[in-house]
């Protein structure tokens, strides 16, 4: 499953998320930012690659939609609601990322994947 983590500047939150999930065999991960001065600016190809786009704040989801209107509604975007108040790999940020992302993964992504597998089995 391909996960694109997105924050504003791709300096703290999304690179931390990508770093902590890089070795997780459940996911292939990348990170990017929505601001033009970001370390790595999100591109159309990133959205095409991603099965799920995980933004740190809802505003980034809105920016993505205005930047790439042709990619919506086929792009699944979920927000973690993590404010920009942390440093890269700060323990409190890691704790919040894991807590919020695992909640979304368990609550939203797994049921979708399980339903897809069930539909495939019935064919």
Biopython code that builds the backbone (N, CA, C, O; Angstrom):
import numpy as np
from Bio.PDB.StructureBuilder import StructureBuilder

atoms = [
    (1, "UNK", "N", (0.850, -1.170, 0.000)),
    (1, "UNK", "CA", (0.000, 0.000, 0.000)),
    (1, "UNK", "C", (0.897, 1.234, 0.000)),
    (1, "UNK", "O", (1.798, 1.349, 0.831)),
    (2, "UNK", "N", (0.655, 2.147, -0.920)),
    (2, "UNK", "CA", (1.463, 3.359, -1.063)),
    (2, "UNK", "C", (0.835, 4.519, -0.299)),
    (2, "UNK", "O", (-0.315, 4.887, -0.540)),
    (3, "UNK", "N", (1.604, 5.088, 0.621)),
    (3, "UNK", "CA", (1.141, 6.182, 1.463)),
    (3, "UNK", "C", (2.015, 7.408, 1.212)),
    (3, "UNK", "O", (3.239, 7.340, 1.320)),
    (4, "UNK", "N", (1.377, 8.527, 0.875)),
    (4, "UNK", "CA", (2.072, 9.806, 0.727)),
    (4, "UNK", "C", (1.702, 10.679, 1.917)),
    (4, "UNK", "O", (0.538, 11.037, 2.093)),
    (5, "UNK", "N", (2.701, 11.023, 2.739)),
    (5, "UNK", "CA", (2.506, 11.927, 3.861)),
    (5, "UNK", "C", (2.790, 13.354, 3.392)),
    (5, "UNK", "O", (3.813, 13.614, 2.758)),
    (6, "UNK", "N", (1.875, 14.277, 3.709)),
    (6, "UNK", "CA", (1.999, 15.648, 3.223)),
    (6, "UNK", "C", (1.856, 16.635, 4.380)),
    (6, "UNK", "O", (0.946, 16.529, 5.203)),
    (7, "UNK", "N", (2.779, 17.598, 4.421)),
    (7, "UNK", "CA", (2.648, 18.735, 5.330)),
    (7, "UNK", "C", (2.930, 19.993, 4.506)),
    (7, "UNK", "O", (2.931, 19.943, 3.276)),
    (8, "UNK", "N", (3.164, 21.103, 5.172)),
    (8, "UNK", "CA", (3.337, 22.362, 4.448)),
    (8, "UNK", "C", (4.689, 22.432, 3.728)),
    (8, "UNK", "O", (4.738, 22.663, 2.520)),
    (9, "UNK", "N", (5.779, 22.234, 4.468)),
    (9, "UNK", "CA", (7.118, 22.454, 3.915)),
    (9, "UNK", "C", (7.956, 21.192, 3.765)),
    (9, "UNK", "O", (9.090, 21.260, 3.290)),
    (10, "UNK", "N", (7.424, 20.053, 4.157)),
    (10, "UNK", "CA", (8.140, 18.779, 4.084)),
    (10, "UNK", "C", (9.489, 18.850, 4.808)),
    (10, "UNK", "O", (10.509, 18.381, 4.304)),
    (11, "UNK", "N", (9.464, 19.446, 5.997)),
    (11, "UNK", "CA", (10.696, 19.562, 6.785)),
    (11, "UNK", "C", (10.595, 18.833, 8.119)),
    (11, "UNK", "O", (11.594, 18.296, 8.599)),
    (12, "UNK", "N", (9.425, 18.802, 8.721)),
    (12, "UNK", "CA", (9.296, 18.243, 10.071)),
    (12, "UNK", "C", (8.314, 17.061, 10.116)),
    (12, "UNK", "O", (8.720, 15.916, 10.316)),
    (13, "UNK", "N", (7.037, 17.350, 9.929)),
    (13, "UNK", "CA", (6.013, 16.334, 10.179)),
    (13, "UNK", "C", (5.973, 15.225, 9.139)),
    (13, "UNK", "O", (6.071, 14.050, 9.495)),
    (14, "UNK", "N", (5.831, 15.568, 7.865)),
    (14, "UNK", "CA", (5.731, 14.492, 6.866)),
    (14, "UNK", "C", (7.029, 13.696, 6.716)),
    (14, "UNK", "O", (6.954, 12.478, 6.552)),
    (15, "UNK", "N", (8.227, 14.319, 6.763)),
    (15, "UNK", "CA", (9.437, 13.489, 6.734)),
    (15, "UNK", "C", (9.581, 12.593, 7.962)),
    (15, "UNK", "O", (10.108, 11.485, 7.866)),
    (16, "UNK", "N", (9.110, 13.072, 9.117)),
    (16, "UNK", "CA", (9.134, 12.229, 10.313)),
    (16, "UNK", "C", (8.219, 11.031, 10.113)),
    (16, "UNK", "O", (8.601, 9.900, 10.414)),
    (17, "UNK", "N", (7.018, 11.270, 9.609)),
    (17, "UNK", "CA", (6.078, 10.168, 9.354)),
    (17, "UNK", "C", (6.677, 9.159, 8.375)),
    (17, "UNK", "O", (6.610, 7.951, 8.603)),
    (18, "UNK", "N", (7.257, 9.655, 7.294)),
    (18, "UNK", "CA", (7.871, 8.754, 6.317)),
    (18, "UNK", "C", (9.024, 7.975, 6.941)),
    (18, "UNK", "O", (9.205, 6.794, 6.646)),
    (19, "UNK", "N", (9.796, 8.620, 7.789)),
    (19, "UNK", "CA", (10.927, 7.947, 8.439)),
    (19, "UNK", "C", (10.469, 6.838, 9.378)),
    (19, "UNK", "O", (11.049, 5.752, 9.385)),
    (20, "UNK", "N", (9.432, 7.105, 10.169)),
    (20, "UNK", "CA", (9.024, 6.088, 11.143)),
    (20, "UNK", "C", (8.285, 4.920, 10.499)),
    (20, "UNK", "O", (8.224, 3.833, 11.073)),
    (21, "UNK", "N", (7.718, 5.139, 9.295)),
    (21, "UNK", "CA", (7.023, 4.041, 8.606)),
    (21, "UNK", "C", (7.830, 3.450, 7.448)),
    (21, "UNK", "O", (7.342, 2.556, 6.757)),
    (22, "UNK", "N", (9.036, 3.927, 7.229)),
    (22, "UNK", "CA", (9.850, 3.445, 6.106)),
    (22, "UNK", "C", (10.133, 1.946, 6.177)),
    (22, "UNK", "O", (10.178, 1.277, 5.145)),
    (23, "UNK", "N", (10.319, 1.422, 7.364)),
    (23, "UNK", "CA", (10.638, -0.002, 7.516)),
    (23, "UNK", "C", (9.398, -0.867, 7.750)),
    (23, "UNK", "O", (9.508, -2.086, 7.883)),
    (24, "UNK", "N", (8.233, -0.248, 7.800)),
    (24, "UNK", "CA", (6.984, -0.976, 8.045)),
    (24, "UNK", "C", (6.571, -1.698, 6.766)),
    (24, "UNK", "O", (6.299, -1.057, 5.751)),
    (25, "UNK", "N", (6.524, -3.007, 6.810)),
    (25, "UNK", "CA", (6.255, -3.811, 5.617)),
    (25, "UNK", "C", (4.832, -3.645, 5.081)),
    (25, "UNK", "O", (4.535, -4.087, 3.971)),
    (26, "UNK", "N", (3.952, -3.012, 5.857)),
    (26, "UNK", "CA", (2.586, -2.781, 5.378)),
    (26, "UNK", "C", (2.532, -1.683, 4.324)),
    (26, "UNK", "O", (1.583, -1.621, 3.543)),
    (27, "UNK", "N", (3.545, -0.814, 4.297)),
    (27, "UNK", "CA", (3.460, 0.392, 3.484)),
    (27, "UNK", "C", (4.717, 0.663, 2.678)),
    (27, "UNK", "O", (5.820, 0.273, 3.060)),
    (28, "UNK", "N", (4.525, 1.336, 1.556)),
    (28, "UNK", "CA", (5.576, 2.050, 0.840)),
    (28, "UNK", "C", (5.262, 3.513, 1.101)),
    (28, "UNK", "O", (4.127, 3.940, 0.892)),
    (29, "UNK", "N", (6.235, 4.290, 1.552)),
    (29, "UNK", "CA", (5.947, 5.662, 1.958)),
    (29, "UNK", "C", (6.827, 6.680, 1.247)),
    (29, "UNK", "O", (7.972, 6.410, 0.882)),
    (30, "UNK", "N", (6.246, 7.858, 1.067)),
    (30, "UNK", "CA", (6.942, 9.040, 0.562)),
    (30, "UNK", "C", (6.408, 10.229, 1.347)),
    (30, "UNK", "O", (5.377, 10.133, 2.014)),
    (31, "UNK", "N", (7.120, 11.356, 1.262)),
    (31, "UNK", "CA", (6.616, 12.584, 1.864)),
    (31, "UNK", "C", (6.834, 13.746, 0.905)),
    (31, "UNK", "O", (7.707, 13.710, 0.038)),
    (32, "UNK", "N", (6.009, 14.784, 1.088)),
    (32, "UNK", "CA", (6.098, 15.979, 0.257)),
    (32, "UNK", "C", (5.397, 17.117, 0.975)),
    (32, "UNK", "O", (4.726, 16.912, 1.986)),
    (33, "UNK", "N", (5.563, 18.322, 0.440)),
    (33, "UNK", "CA", (4.913, 19.496, 0.997)),
    (33, "UNK", "C", (4.097, 20.225, -0.051)),
    (33, "UNK", "O", (4.338, 20.078, -1.249)),
    (34, "UNK", "N", (3.132, 21.011, 0.398)),
    (34, "UNK", "CA", (2.263, 21.736, -0.535)),
    (34, "UNK", "C", (2.773, 23.135, -0.862)),
    (34, "UNK", "O", (2.336, 23.728, -1.848)),
    (35, "UNK", "N", (3.689, 23.678, -0.058)),
    (35, "UNK", "CA", (4.227, 25.007, -0.322)),
    (35, "UNK", "C", (5.315, 24.921, -1.391)),
    (35, "UNK", "O", (6.080, 23.958, -1.437)),
    (36, "UNK", "N", (5.372, 25.931, -2.241)),
    (36, "UNK", "CA", (6.361, 25.930, -3.319)),
    (36, "UNK", "C", (7.802, 25.963, -2.808)),
    (36, "UNK", "O", (8.724, 25.633, -3.553)),
    (37, "UNK", "N", (8.009, 26.356, -1.552)),
    (37, "UNK", "CA", (9.358, 26.363, -0.979)),
    (37, "UNK", "C", (9.654, 25.083, -0.194)),
    (37, "UNK", "O", (10.668, 25.006, 0.500)),
    (38, "UNK", "N", (8.786, 24.089, -0.297)),
    (38, "UNK", "CA", (8.975, 22.829, 0.430)),
    (38, "UNK", "C", (10.247, 22.128, -0.024)),
    (38, "UNK", "O", (10.702, 22.302, -1.154)),
    (39, "UNK", "N", (10.814, 21.330, 0.884)),
    (39, "UNK", "CA", (11.994, 20.521, 0.555)),
    (39, "UNK", "C", (11.725, 19.662, -0.680)),
    (39, "UNK", "O", (12.562, 19.575, -1.578)),
    (40, "UNK", "N", (10.567, 19.036, -0.717)),
    (40, "UNK", "CA", (10.087, 18.289, -1.892)),
    (40, "UNK", "C", (8.631, 18.683, -2.078)),
    (40, "UNK", "O", (7.784, 18.381, -1.237)),
    (41, "UNK", "N", (8.350, 19.353, -3.177)),
    (41, "UNK", "CA", (6.988, 19.809, -3.462)),
    (41, "UNK", "C", (6.195, 18.648, -4.062)),
    (41, "UNK", "O", (6.680, 17.940, -4.945)),
    (42, "UNK", "N", (4.970, 18.465, -3.569)),
    (42, "UNK", "CA", (4.119, 17.396, -4.074)),
    (42, "UNK", "C", (3.851, 17.612, -5.567)),
    (42, "UNK", "O", (3.626, 18.735, -6.017)),
    (43, "UNK", "N", (3.881, 16.512, -6.320)),
    (43, "UNK", "CA", (3.653, 16.539, -7.768)),
    (43, "UNK", "C", (2.488, 15.621, -8.112)),
    (43, "UNK", "O", (2.087, 14.768, -7.320)),
    (44, "UNK", "N", (1.967, 15.815, -9.293)),
    (44, "UNK", "CA", (0.864, 14.980, -9.784)),
    (44, "UNK", "C", (1.252, 13.507, -9.729)),
    (44, "UNK", "O", (0.428, 12.660, -9.383)),
    (45, "UNK", "N", (2.491, 13.201, -10.066)),
    (45, "UNK", "CA", (2.964, 11.811, -10.059)),
    (45, "UNK", "C", (2.926, 11.207, -8.654)),
    (45, "UNK", "O", (2.683, 10.010, -8.495)),
    (46, "UNK", "N", (3.165, 12.034, -7.640)),
    (46, "UNK", "CA", (3.084, 11.549, -6.256)),
    (46, "UNK", "C", (1.654, 11.122, -5.932)),
    (46, "UNK", "O", (1.433, 10.085, -5.307)),
    (47, "UNK", "N", (0.695, 11.924, -6.360)),
    (47, "UNK", "CA", (-0.709, 11.594, -6.111)),
    (47, "UNK", "C", (-1.137, 10.359, -6.893)),
    (47, "UNK", "O", (-1.915, 9.544, -6.397)),
    (48, "UNK", "N", (-0.635, 10.223, -8.101)),
    (48, "UNK", "CA", (-0.949, 9.036, -8.909)),
    (48, "UNK", "C", (-0.357, 7.777, -8.284)),
    (48, "UNK", "O", (-0.960, 6.706, -8.353)),
    (49, "UNK", "N", (0.813, 7.901, -7.679)),
    (49, "UNK", "CA", (1.490, 6.776, -7.026)),
    (49, "UNK", "C", (0.761, 6.340, -5.759)),
    (49, "UNK", "O", (0.679, 5.148, -5.462)),
    (50, "UNK", "N", (0.235, 7.303, -5.020)),
    (50, "UNK", "CA", (-0.311, 7.046, -3.688)),
    (50, "UNK", "C", (-1.675, 6.355, -3.729)),
    (50, "UNK", "O", (-2.556, 6.724, -4.507)),
    (51, "UNK", "N", (-1.824, 5.342, -2.870)),
    (51, "UNK", "CA", (-3.149, 4.780, -2.629)),
    (51, "UNK", "C", (-3.909, 5.682, -1.671)),
    (51, "UNK", "O", (-5.124, 5.845, -1.786)),
    (52, "UNK", "N", (-3.176, 6.271, -0.719)),
    (52, "UNK", "CA", (-3.758, 7.170, 0.269)),
    (52, "UNK", "C", (-2.806, 8.334, 0.488)),
    (52, "UNK", "O", (-1.593, 8.152, 0.580)),
    (53, "UNK", "N", (-3.373, 9.534, 0.569)),
    (53, "UNK", "CA", (-2.604, 10.729, 0.898)),
    (53, "UNK", "C", (-3.009, 11.131, 2.309)),
    (53, "UNK", "O", (-4.189, 11.329, 2.598)),
    (54, "UNK", "N", (-2.014, 11.248, 3.181)),
    (54, "UNK", "CA", (-2.252, 11.582, 4.578)),
    (54, "UNK", "C", (-1.672, 12.966, 4.832)),
    (54, "UNK", "O", (-0.455, 13.148, 4.819)),
    (55, "UNK", "N", (-2.549, 13.941, 5.064)),
    (55, "UNK", "CA", (-2.086, 15.299, 5.353)),
    (55, "UNK", "C", (-2.005, 15.501, 6.862)),
    (55, "UNK", "O", (-2.695, 14.832, 7.632)),
    (56, "UNK", "N", (-1.162, 16.421, 7.262)),
    (56, "UNK", "CA", (-1.022, 16.712, 8.679)),
    (56, "UNK", "C", (-2.153, 17.612, 9.173)),
    (56, "UNK", "O", (-2.557, 17.522, 10.332)),
    (57, "UNK", "N", (-2.667, 18.485, 8.291)),
    (57, "UNK", "CA", (-3.756, 19.390, 8.634)),
    (57, "UNK", "C", (-4.746, 19.437, 7.475)),
    (57, "UNK", "O", (-4.381, 19.182, 6.327)),
    (58, "UNK", "N", (-5.984, 19.761, 7.777)),
    (58, "UNK", "CA", (-7.042, 19.806, 6.759)),
    (58, "UNK", "C", (-6.728, 20.834, 5.673)),
    (58, "UNK", "O", (-7.085, 20.636, 4.511)),
    (59, "UNK", "N", (-6.059, 21.936, 6.044)),
    (59, "UNK", "CA", (-5.728, 22.973, 5.068)),
    (59, "UNK", "C", (-4.874, 22.419, 3.932)),
    (59, "UNK", "O", (-5.008, 22.856, 2.789)),
    (60, "UNK", "N", (-3.999, 21.465, 4.233)),
    (60, "UNK", "CA", (-3.168, 20.875, 3.185)),
    (60, "UNK", "C", (-4.007, 20.057, 2.208)),
    (60, "UNK", "O", (-3.713, 20.014, 1.014)),
    (61, "UNK", "N", (-5.038, 19.418, 2.712)),
    (61, "UNK", "CA", (-5.951, 18.678, 1.823)),
    (61, "UNK", "C", (-6.641, 19.648, 0.871)),
    (61, "UNK", "O", (-6.794, 19.353, -0.314)),
    (62, "UNK", "N", (-7.057, 20.805, 1.386)),
    (62, "UNK", "CA", (-7.693, 21.817, 0.534)),
    (62, "UNK", "C", (-6.712, 22.356, -0.504)),
    (62, "UNK", "O", (-7.079, 22.569, -1.659)),
    (63, "UNK", "N", (-5.464, 22.575, -0.090)),
    (63, "UNK", "CA", (-4.451, 23.058, -1.038)),
    (63, "UNK", "C", (-4.198, 22.029, -2.130)),
    (63, "UNK", "O", (-4.065, 22.384, -3.302)),
    (64, "UNK", "N", (-4.131, 20.754, -1.751)),
    (64, "UNK", "CA", (-3.937, 19.708, -2.756)),
    (64, "UNK", "C", (-5.075, 19.711, -3.774)),
    (64, "UNK", "O", (-4.850, 19.573, -4.976)),
    (65, "UNK", "N", (-6.282, 19.868, -3.279)),
    (65, "UNK", "CA", (-7.438, 19.867, -4.177)),
    (65, "UNK", "C", (-7.377, 21.048, -5.141)),
    (65, "UNK", "O", (-7.725, 20.902, -6.313)),
    (66, "UNK", "N", (-6.941, 22.213, -4.668)),
    (66, "UNK", "CA", (-6.843, 23.362, -5.574)),
    (66, "UNK", "C", (-5.634, 23.248, -6.501)),
    (66, "UNK", "O", (-5.673, 23.746, -7.626)),
    (67, "UNK", "N", (-4.558, 22.596, -6.042)),
    (67, "UNK", "CA", (-3.366, 22.411, -6.879)),
    (67, "UNK", "C", (-3.590, 21.369, -7.972)),
    (67, "UNK", "O", (-3.072, 21.503, -9.080)),
    (68, "UNK", "N", (-4.367, 20.326, -7.653)),
    (68, "UNK", "CA", (-4.559, 19.194, -8.562)),
    (68, "UNK", "C", (-6.031, 18.825, -8.678)),
    (68, "UNK", "O", (-6.413, 17.717, -8.302)),
    (69, "UNK", "N", (-6.870, 19.731, -9.191)),
    (69, "UNK", "CA", (-8.307, 19.433, -9.235)),
    (69, "UNK", "C", (-8.637, 18.206, -10.084)),
    (69, "UNK", "O", (-9.641, 17.538, -9.837)),
    (70, "UNK", "N", (-7.811, 17.904, -11.072)),
    (70, "UNK", "CA", (-8.066, 16.753, -11.939)),
    (70, "UNK", "C", (-7.852, 15.422, -11.218)),
    (70, "UNK", "O", (-8.361, 14.392, -11.660)),
    (71, "UNK", "N", (-7.112, 15.434, -10.122)),
    (71, "UNK", "CA", (-6.856, 14.207, -9.358)),
    (71, "UNK", "C", (-7.999, 13.870, -8.403)),
    (71, "UNK", "O", (-8.071, 12.756, -7.886)),
    (72, "UNK", "N", (-8.883, 14.824, -8.174)),
    (72, "UNK", "CA", (-9.993, 14.590, -7.258)),
    (72, "UNK", "C", (-11.230, 14.290, -8.083)),
    (72, "UNK", "O", (-11.400, 14.938, -9.116)),
    (73, "UNK", "N", (-12.087, 13.388, -7.727)),
    (73, "UNK", "CA", (-12.214, 12.746, -6.428)),
    (73, "UNK", "C", (-11.492, 11.409, -6.297)),
    (73, "UNK", "O", (-11.634, 10.761, -5.260)),
    (74, "UNK", "N", (-10.726, 10.960, -7.289)),
    (74, "UNK", "CA", (-10.108, 9.632, -7.200)),
    (74, "UNK", "C", (-9.000, 9.518, -6.167)),
    (74, "UNK", "O", (-8.627, 8.405, -5.797)),
    (75, "UNK", "N", (-8.463, 10.630, -5.691)),
    (75, "UNK", "CA", (-7.429, 10.601, -4.667)),
    (75, "UNK", "C", (-8.086, 10.563, -3.286)),
    (75, "UNK", "O", (-8.923, 11.408, -2.966)),
    (76, "UNK", "N", (-7.702, 9.583, -2.475)),
    (76, "UNK", "CA", (-8.230, 9.468, -1.117)),
    (76, "UNK", "C", (-7.294, 10.227, -0.190)),
    (76, "UNK", "O", (-6.124, 9.874, -0.044)),
    (77, "UNK", "N", (-7.826, 11.280, 0.439)),
    (77, "UNK", "CA", (-7.042, 12.138, 1.318)),
    (77, "UNK", "C", (-7.644, 12.100, 2.722)),
    (77, "UNK", "O", (-8.839, 12.335, 2.904)),
    (78, "UNK", "N", (-6.806, 11.802, 3.704)),
    (78, "UNK", "CA", (-7.205, 11.787, 5.108)),
    (78, "UNK", "C", (-6.271, 12.710, 5.880)),
    (78, "UNK", "O", (-5.083, 12.796, 5.570)),
    (79, "UNK", "N", (-6.801, 13.396, 6.877)),
    (79, "UNK", "CA", (-5.995, 14.330, 7.659)),
    (79, "UNK", "C", (-5.785, 13.820, 9.078)),
    (79, "UNK", "O", (-6.676, 13.220, 9.679)),
    (80, "UNK", "N", (-4.577, 14.073, 9.605)),
    (80, "UNK", "CA", (-4.233, 13.651, 10.965)),
    (80, "UNK", "C", (-4.480, 14.738, 12.008)),
    (80, "UNK", "O", (-4.519, 14.440, 13.202)),
    (81, "UNK", "N", (-4.646, 15.985, 11.588)),
    (81, "UNK", "CA", (-4.889, 17.110, 12.495)),
    (81, "UNK", "C", (-3.747, 17.283, 13.503)),
    (81, "UNK", "O", (-3.971, 17.419, 14.705)),
    (82, "UNK", "N", (-2.523, 17.272, 12.976)),
    (82, "UNK", "CA", (-1.331, 17.476, 13.800)),
    (82, "UNK", "C", (-0.752, 18.850, 13.462)),
    (82, "UNK", "O", (-0.324, 19.081, 12.331)),
    (83, "UNK", "N", (-0.737, 19.762, 14.436)),
    (83, "UNK", "CA", (-0.266, 21.125, 14.165)),
    (83, "UNK", "C", (1.248, 21.185, 13.928)),
    (83, "UNK", "O", (1.995, 20.277, 14.293)),
    (84, "UNK", "N", (1.662, 22.277, 13.311)),
    (84, "UNK", "CA", (3.074, 22.492, 12.993)),
    (84, "UNK", "C", (3.780, 23.115, 14.190)),
    (84, "UNK", "O", (4.081, 24.308, 14.203)),
    (85, "UNK", "N", (4.038, 22.277, 15.200)),
    (85, "UNK", "CA", (4.687, 22.773, 16.420)),
    (85, "UNK", "C", (5.802, 21.848, 16.883)),
    (85, "UNK", "O", (6.226, 21.921, 18.036)),
    (86, "UNK", "N", (6.277, 20.991, 16.010)),
    (86, "UNK", "CA", (7.273, 19.992, 16.384)),
    (86, "UNK", "C", (8.515, 20.105, 15.514)),
    (86, "UNK", "O", (8.501, 20.704, 14.439)),
    (87, "UNK", "N", (9.590, 19.505, 16.018)),
    (87, "UNK", "CA", (10.827, 19.378, 15.269)),
    (87, "UNK", "C", (10.889, 17.991, 14.625)),
    (87, "UNK", "O", (10.166, 17.081, 15.031)),
    (88, "UNK", "N", (11.740, 17.837, 13.638)),
    (88, "UNK", "CA", (11.923, 16.550, 12.965)),
    (88, "UNK", "C", (12.312, 15.479, 13.987)),
    (88, "UNK", "O", (13.251, 15.663, 14.761)),
    (89, "UNK", "N", (11.589, 14.369, 13.984)),
    (89, "UNK", "CA", (11.819, 13.211, 14.835)),
    (89, "UNK", "C", (11.686, 13.506, 16.337)),
    (89, "UNK", "O", (12.208, 12.754, 17.159)),
    (90, "UNK", "N", (11.008, 14.570, 16.692)),
    (90, "UNK", "CA", (10.747, 14.864, 18.097)),
    (90, "UNK", "C", (9.876, 13.747, 18.674)),
    (90, "UNK", "O", (8.882, 13.367, 18.055)),
    (91, "UNK", "N", (10.229, 13.217, 19.842)),
    (91, "UNK", "CA", (9.473, 12.089, 20.408)),
    (91, "UNK", "C", (7.969, 12.336, 20.523)),
    (91, "UNK", "O", (7.177, 11.425, 20.285)),
    (92, "UNK", "N", (7.568, 13.550, 20.883)),
    (92, "UNK", "CA", (6.136, 13.855, 20.982)),
    (92, "UNK", "C", (5.463, 13.812, 19.617)),
    (92, "UNK", "O", (4.309, 13.399, 19.508)),
    (93, "UNK", "N", (6.173, 14.233, 18.577)),
    (93, "UNK", "CA", (5.635, 14.157, 17.220)),
    (93, "UNK", "C", (5.491, 12.707, 16.789)),
    (93, "UNK", "O", (4.470, 12.323, 16.218)),
    (94, "UNK", "N", (6.498, 11.909, 17.059)),
    (94, "UNK", "CA", (6.436, 10.486, 16.715)),
    (94, "UNK", "C", (5.250, 9.826, 17.402)),
    (94, "UNK", "O", (4.525, 9.046, 16.783)),
    (95, "UNK", "N", (5.052, 10.130, 18.659)),
    (95, "UNK", "CA", (3.928, 9.560, 19.405)),
    (95, "UNK", "C", (2.585, 9.972, 18.784)),
    (95, "UNK", "O", (1.695, 9.140, 18.610)),
    (96, "UNK", "N", (2.450, 11.262, 18.451)),
    (96, "UNK", "CA", (1.200, 11.732, 17.837)),
    (96, "UNK", "C", (0.985, 11.103, 16.467)),
    (96, "UNK", "O", (-0.120, 10.663, 16.151)),
    (97, "UNK", "N", (2.033, 11.058, 15.656)),
    (97, "UNK", "CA", (1.903, 10.463, 14.325)),
    (97, "UNK", "C", (1.458, 9.010, 14.406)),
    (97, "UNK", "O", (0.529, 8.592, 13.714)),
    (98, "UNK", "N", (2.127, 8.250, 15.254)),
    (98, "UNK", "CA", (1.759, 6.832, 15.384)),
    (98, "UNK", "C", (0.333, 6.675, 15.880)),
    (98, "UNK", "O", (-0.422, 5.863, 15.345)),
    (99, "UNK", "N", (-0.040, 7.432, 16.883)),
    (99, "UNK", "CA", (-1.379, 7.336, 17.443)),
    (99, "UNK", "C", (-2.444, 7.693, 16.410)),
    (99, "UNK", "O", (-3.398, 6.940, 16.220)),
    (100, "UNK", "N", (-2.288, 8.831, 15.744)),
    (100, "UNK", "CA", (-3.286, 9.295, 14.790)),
    (100, "UNK", "C", (-3.323, 8.425, 13.539)),
    (100, "UNK", "O", (-4.398, 8.066, 13.058)),
    (101, "UNK", "N", (-2.142, 8.084, 13.010)),
    (101, "UNK", "CA", (-2.116, 7.292, 11.775)),
    (101, "UNK", "C", (-2.634, 5.879, 12.012)),
    (101, "UNK", "O", (-3.400, 5.354, 11.204)),
    (102, "UNK", "N", (-2.225, 5.267, 13.105)),
    (102, "UNK", "CA", (-2.711, 3.908, 13.374)),
    (102, "UNK", "C", (-4.226, 3.904, 13.599)),
    (102, "UNK", "O", (-4.903, 2.948, 13.222)),
    (103, "UNK", "N", (-4.758, 4.961, 14.207)),
    (103, "UNK", "CA", (-6.208, 5.058, 14.369)),
    (103, "UNK", "C", (-6.884, 5.100, 12.996)),
    (103, "UNK", "O", (-7.845, 4.369, 12.753)),
    (104, "UNK", "N", (-6.387, 5.949, 12.106)),
    (104, "UNK", "CA", (-6.968, 6.041, 10.759)),
    (104, "UNK", "C", (-6.788, 4.728, 10.020)),
    (104, "UNK", "O", (-7.703, 4.268, 9.338)),
    (105, "UNK", "N", (-5.622, 4.125, 10.150)),
    (105, "UNK", "CA", (-5.374, 2.856, 9.465)),
    (105, "UNK", "C", (-6.370, 1.794, 9.931)),
    (105, "UNK", "O", (-6.963, 1.101, 9.105)),
    (106, "UNK", "N", (-6.554, 1.662, 11.217)),
    (106, "UNK", "CA", (-7.470, 0.649, 11.751)),
    (106, "UNK", "C", (-8.923, 0.992, 11.451)),
    (106, "UNK", "O", (-9.712, 0.102, 11.132)),
    (107, "UNK", "N", (-9.285, 2.254, 11.548)),
    (107, "UNK", "CA", (-10.686, 2.654, 11.416)),
    (107, "UNK", "C", (-11.148, 2.796, 9.972)),
    (107, "UNK", "O", (-12.319, 2.561, 9.675)),
    (108, "UNK", "N", (-10.261, 3.173, 9.082)),
    (108, "UNK", "CA", (-10.714, 3.481, 7.726)),
    (108, "UNK", "C", (-10.085, 2.629, 6.641)),
    (108, "UNK", "O", (-10.783, 2.142, 5.751)),
    (109, "UNK", "N", (-8.784, 2.443, 6.703)),
    (109, "UNK", "CA", (-8.114, 1.768, 5.592)),
    (109, "UNK", "C", (-8.326, 0.270, 5.644)),
    (109, "UNK", "O", (-8.642, -0.330, 4.617)),
    (110, "UNK", "N", (-8.165, -0.357, 6.792)),
    (110, "UNK", "CA", (-8.333, -1.806, 6.882)),
    (110, "UNK", "C", (-9.734, -2.236, 6.452)),
    (110, "UNK", "O", (-9.849, -3.157, 5.643)),
    (111, "UNK", "N", (-10.813, -1.611, 6.956)),
    (111, "UNK", "CA", (-12.136, -2.046, 6.494)),
    (111, "UNK", "C", (-12.301, -1.938, 4.987)),
    (111, "UNK", "O", (-12.930, -2.795, 4.366)),
    (112, "UNK", "N", (-11.734, -0.881, 4.391)),
    (112, "UNK", "CA", (-11.824, -0.724, 2.945)),
    (112, "UNK", "C", (-11.089, -1.860, 2.246)),
    (112, "UNK", "O", (-11.611, -2.441, 1.295)),
    (113, "UNK", "N", (-9.895, -2.179, 2.701)),
    (113, "UNK", "CA", (-9.113, -3.256, 2.094)),
    (113, "UNK", "C", (-9.787, -4.608, 2.310)),
    (113, "UNK", "O", (-9.811, -5.444, 1.407)),
    (114, "UNK", "N", (-10.339, -4.826, 3.519)),
    (114, "UNK", "CA", (-11.006, -6.092, 3.788)),
    (114, "UNK", "C", (-12.240, -6.235, 2.914)),
    (114, "UNK", "O", (-12.514, -7.326, 2.413)),
    (115, "UNK", "N", (-12.990, -5.159, 2.719)),
    (115, "UNK", "CA", (-14.169, -5.211, 1.866)),
    (115, "UNK", "C", (-13.779, -5.508, 0.429)),
    (115, "UNK", "O", (-14.467, -6.263, -0.258)),
    (116, "UNK", "N", (-12.676, -4.919, -0.034)),
    (116, "UNK", "CA", (-12.197, -5.175, -1.387)),
    (116, "UNK", "C", (-11.806, -6.639, -1.541)),
    (116, "UNK", "O", (-12.150, -7.269, -2.541)),
    (117, "UNK", "N", (-11.083, -7.194, -0.551)),
    (117, "UNK", "CA", (-10.685, -8.602, -0.613)),
    (117, "UNK", "C", (-11.910, -9.510, -0.600)),
    (117, "UNK", "O", (-11.926, -10.523, -1.299)),
    (118, "UNK", "N", (-12.926, -9.171, 0.173)),
    (118, "UNK", "CA", (-14.143, -9.958, 0.235)),
    (118, "UNK", "C", (-14.844, -9.940, -1.115)),
    (118, "UNK", "O", (-15.303, -10.978, -1.592)),
    (119, "UNK", "N", (-14.930, -8.764, -1.734)),
    (119, "UNK", "CA", (-15.550, -8.655, -3.062)),
    (119, "UNK", "C", (-14.779, -9.480, -4.080)),
    (119, "UNK", "O", (-15.382, -10.139, -4.926)),
    (120, "UNK", "N", (-13.433, -9.452, -4.007)),
    (120, "UNK", "CA", (-12.603, -10.226, -4.934)),
    (120, "UNK", "C", (-12.837, -11.728, -4.731)),
    (120, "UNK", "O", (-12.859, -12.486, -5.701)),
    (121, "UNK", "N", (-13.011, -12.159, -3.474)),
    (121, "UNK", "CA", (-13.240, -13.578, -3.177)),
    (121, "UNK", "C", (-14.578, -14.059, -3.715)),
    (121, "UNK", "O", (-14.715, -15.222, -4.094)),
    (122, "UNK", "N", (-15.568, -13.166, -3.749)),
    (122, "UNK", "CA", (-16.896, -13.557, -4.188)),
    (122, "UNK", "C", (-17.000, -13.655, -5.703)),
    (122, "UNK", "O", (-17.967, -14.217, -6.216)),
    (123, "UNK", "N", (-16.036, -13.126, -6.421)),
    (123, "UNK", "CA", (-16.078, -13.159, -7.893)),
    (123, "UNK", "C", (-15.690, -14.491, -8.444)),
    (123, "UNK", "O", (-15.676, -14.676, -9.661)),
]
sb = StructureBuilder()
sb.init_structure("model")
sb.init_model(0)
sb.init_chain("A")
sb.init_seg("    ")
for serial, (resi, resn, name, xyz) in enumerate(atoms, 1):
    if name == "N":
        sb.init_residue(resn, " ", resi, " ")
    sb.init_atom(name, np.array(xyz, "f"), 0.0, 1.0, " ", f" {name:<3s}", serial, name[0])
structure = sb.get_structure()
